[in-house]
């Protein structure tokens, strides 16, 4: 096996030949310090993805990369329509897990005295935890409409505002949804879960803008030092998980049907243009739209809580980004414009001002890139750059990235100790169980600032603001 090669301070290459059958090299975007935290299995997964048919330029991993299902979490890969494939392993089970950031005109010093009350109210208003069901009991028809229209459906149902849609990636919904590709079981799981956080690393967090790195862009994003912000991190819940599970079974058979040679069964895929690929894409889009509707409803209930304690608080939407999704996008490849299926798994889009997908409000600077920290550590707002298009197909990291499994974390940490440590730093935490706090202890993740600095140094996305937690409602 050949060794990976250091290309620059923040770029390592997995050369062709690291694994038999690689069609392109791998690229891992990490600092030397973070390189030491990348497991050998993650590097193997980068190489495995590089063997897939139709892959373009590189198989990539962002600085928060760690071991995942098929693709590494933090993995990015683009495939040509002609001869390429689509793979659920390159999207993930929690389809369109993503982040939404709300800004207020309230200074954090006014919120701090009420932080315990606010977190308790949010914990009650937005159901969380594994298998949690929501306050909204959607009918089957409403569920279908959410699959089709995403945030647009939520607005029409009275959740949120029309203006919110212009500040969401894809305006809060993707085209191409096919509800016929959502099983009865996926519907049964998804119907009661609209408006819920879920579990794991998902959270609803009240934050303070601690530092501004770029005053001009921060002004465009409506951010100022000392401001109160609210970050929502969640996805498509049981509906997305079941849609992925159902189609993985079909695509496992498609690999044999189309004689696709894969080094890992978790890379089950189908040729683009095949019925199996079209069906998976249609189901995946339904889950992505469900996730946007879910975050829209949670944002609405968050606004209601703040209105109760801070009348006229005006929680405006800065942006909403998707993490786990495959998108049809146009990119320049070797001097030619091509339509590609870009898989981002644990990675977020980071488009600069040249891209028409950037909302009009941000067109002259680039899209907001939202990077949540781990519980108790800073989150960051960055701004997408055109430079990212050549480097990463316009992709950035999506968070801090785990350095140990949840089972390891629960062996090493006790929930009550994690809560006490956070309280000591003035961070209020409310969770469904102490075990959840142990699984998500800050030490379980890479330092979020180190991860973000790689993206900033490479010019993929540049730092705008640093947000620190005041209070967290956990799944």
C-alpha positions, 0 to 999 in steps of 0.5 A: 500500500502506498502512503498518502502524500502531503501536498500543502499545509492543509491538503493531503493526497491519497494517490491512485494505487493506494487501493486497487481500482481507484479511478481518481486520487483522494484529497483530504483537507486537514492540518497536520494536527488534525491529520493525526486524528483521521483514522486509517479507516477514514482514509480507506473510505476515501480510497474506496469512493475513488473506485466508483464509476464516473467519479470526477477529479477527486474523492474528497474529505473535509477537515471534520472527516471521520468514519461513516457508512460507505463514504466517510462523514465529511465526504464529497464526491461528484459523478458525471451523468454519463457513466456515473452513479448515485450512492446512498452511502454518499448522502447518509441515513439522516438525509438533509441533516442541516443547520438553521440560524436565526438572528435577533435584535436582542443583546445577549446580556438581556437574554442571560438572566432568563436563560434557564427559563428560555431553555426550559420553555424551548425544551417543552415547545420542541419535542426531542429525543429518540423516537420523539413525536411532535405537537403537529399530528400531520395527516397523510396528505399533509405529509405528502405535501411536506415531501413535495414542497418542504418549507413552502408547505410549512409557510402555507400551513402557518409556520414561518414567513414567506421571506424565510424561503429566500434565506434557505438553501434551494429556497427550502425545497428541492425539485424532483420529489417522488412520494411514491418512493416513500414506503408505508413504513417511512410514512408511518415513522415520519408522520408524527415527527414533524417539528421534532429535534431527534437525538444524537448531535442534534440541538437547539441552542441559544448563542452569543456572537462573541467575535466578528472577523469580517465586519462588512460581511457580518453586516450583510448577514445581519450579525453584530458582536454581543447579539443573541442568535439561535441555531437549530441542528436536525434533519429528516428524522425517522422518515429519512432514515427509513427512506435510506434503508429501503433504497439501500436494499434495492441498490444492493441488488442493482450493484449485481444487476449492472455488474458494478464492482465495489470494494465495500458493500456499503457503497451500494449504488446504481447507474445514473439514469437507471430506474433504481437511481431515479427512484432513490433520488425521488425518495431522497428529495422527499426526505430533504424537503421533509427536513426543511419543513421540520426545521421551519416548524421548529423555528416557528415554535422557537419564535413563539417562545421568544415572543413570550419573553421578548415581545417584538424580538423579530427572530429573522432567518440568516440561512438554512443549509443542508449537510447530507444530500446529493445535488444536480449542479453545474461545474467546470471540469477540465475547462468544460461545463458539466452537469454533475451529481454532487454527493455531500455527506457531512459536508455543506455547500459553500458557494461564492458570489458567482453562483446563481444559487446564492440568494439575492440578499447575499449575491455580492458576498457569497452564501452563509456557511453555518458550522455548528460546534459540539455541545459547549464549544463555539459555532462559526458563520463563514462566507462561501468563496468562488475559490471553493468551486475548483478545490471542493466543488463548492463544499466545506466542512459541516461541524467539528467531527467526532474523535470517538464513538458514542459507546466509547464516550459513554464509557469515558464520561458521565452525563451529570459530570458533563452537565456540571462542567458546562454549568461551571462555564455558564452554559445551561443544558437540558437533555432527555437523558444523562446518557445523551450528554455523555455521548455528546461531551465536548471532548468527543469532538475535534476542536471546532476552531481548528476545523474551521481554520483549515477551511478559512486558510484554504479560502473555501469559506472565510470566517465571519463570526464566532458564536458561543453557547449560552444554553442548549436543548438536546435530543 
